[in-house]
Amino acid sequence: MDFNFSDRIKDLGGNAIREIFKLLADPSVISFAGGFPTKSTLPVQLISETTSSLMESADAANILQYGSTEGYTPLRQTAASYVSRYGIKDINIDNTLVISGGQQGIDLTFKTFVNKGDVVLVEDPTYLAVLHILKTYEAVAVGVASGDNGLNLDDLEAKIIKYKPKVLYIVPTFSNPTGREYSIENRIAIAQLTAKYGVIVLEDDPYSELRFEGDRIASIKSFDKTGNVIYITSFSKTLAPGLRTGIAIGHADIIRKMTIGKQATDVHTSSLSQAIVNDFLSRGLMDARVSELIPLYKEKKDAMIAAICKYMPKEFKYTDPKGGLFIFGEFDESLGINTFKLFPEIASKKVAYVSGHSFFASEDKFNCLRLNYSNASLEQIDIGIKRLGDFFKNIIANK
Ligand SMILES: Cc1ncc(COP(=O)(O)O)c(C=O)c1O
């Protein structure tokens, strides 16, 4: 039968990473492709004990009952004080919505603000799922140039004037895919510029807690004077992605509309997951948890940087992140290396990355790639980067 799919979905392929996962069913492939937490760190024991104690508590039946779309009230209250660590103050529960992961926060923001044909500005390169989600809303993603300290503010202002975007989507701390972080000056300027032109900012912050170096930087939301910034964070990278729980903070009117959008999507985030996250946060366990993850991820990141120095061709330039889960690298453009076209050959050598072009809204950049270091072991990092290095050196030698 020929299915008469909707306009918004009929020409869409799968999200690049989800498609790569299908190729990676072979366990002998060393994958630097996804953004998975290290499996051995997932807190099986903690979640098991928390779940048992929740199920023995007086609240047990409520936790298994339908809940409100806004979220489990104790978690919304806890979240309102939790986000003060990012400089976000004076939050009450009308400003908080529990979301089923950061991904849902992104989707609900676009559902709330974006009509067909609207422009949304994103950093170039950006989190690739955002480009995919925007297509489902038949919106147009336009890239803003960026550098080591954040967005190029001249380019941002020029594009705001030219395109009159509804939303600016950014990951200012340890971005996916580059791992870079915006400076405090850049954050303040983004808050001011977007307020001046009335552009909604979606500040996506799943990685702040995974900081290897330096001090925590205030969020853009903390400089929001007009209510135009929505802040989302998630417990996927710090606690467990399978809980599918995150928080959105914003102006009460925006949160209300996002809640209405969520009613149509999943009624509410799993109450059991919400109660687990609430227990975790209200017992103050986040700092202890990330203090276990950070040395491990830093060790892996350092190992990957060392392996890149040792094995990759000298024409490969790369970021050295101070936190998060990703390194982004690019080959000198003059070499004409196309990481997308070469991917099937690389995968046949049993190592995988995500080709960089998937992360760009406005540029066709095929000379770059993203590497994740949290999923592979130290030994796999060395072997996998050597495989990549040998492969690309060979390509360059034969050019
Ligand atoms: C920048 C960014 N935002 C959102 C997400 C979605 O995360 P989740 O829905 O698991 O919270 C990810 C996942 O990798 C991400 O990197």
The ligand as an SDF file (V2000), in Angstrom:
LIG
                    3D

 16 16  0  0  0  0  0  0  0  0999 V2000
   22.5550   19.2560   23.5300 C   0  0  0  0  0  0  0  0  0  0  0  0
   21.6060   18.1490   23.8290 C   0  0  0  0  0  0  0  0  0  0  0  0
   20.3190   18.4520   24.1130 N   0  0  0  0  0  0  0  0  0  0  0  0
   19.4170   17.5020   24.3870 C   0  0  0  0  0  0  0  0  0  0  0  0
   19.7860   16.1720   24.3850 C   0  0  0  0  0  0  0  0  0  0  0  0
   18.7020   15.1620   24.6680 C   0  0  0  0  0  0  0  0  0  0  0  0
   18.9320   14.5740   25.8780 O   0  0  0  0  0  0  0  0  0  0  0  0
   17.7850   13.8920   26.7500 P   0  0  0  0  0  0  0  0  0  0  0  0
   16.5130   13.9710   25.9800 O   0  0  0  0  0  0  0  0  0  0  0  0
   18.2450   12.4960   26.9620 O   0  0  0  0  0  0  0  0  0  0  0  0
   17.7460   14.6900   27.9940 O   0  0  0  0  0  0  0  0  0  0  0  0
   21.0980   15.8010   24.0980 C   0  0  0  0  0  0  0  0  0  0  0  0
   21.4740   14.3880   24.0590 C   0  0  0  0  0  0  0  0  0  0  0  0
   22.5260   13.9860   23.6790 O   0  0  0  0  0  0  0  0  0  0  0  0
   22.0270   16.8180   23.8090 C   0  0  0  0  0  0  0  0  0  0  0  0
   23.3050   16.5570   23.5220 O   0  0  0  0  0  0  0  0  0  0  0  0
  1  2  1  0
  2  3  1  0
  2 15  2  0
  3  4  2  0
  4  5  1  0
  5  6  1  0
  5 12  2  0
  6  7  1  0
  7  8  1  0
  8  9  2  0
  8 10  1  0
  8 11  1  0
 12 13  1  0
 12 15  1  0
 13 14  2  0
 15 16  1  0
M  END
$$$$
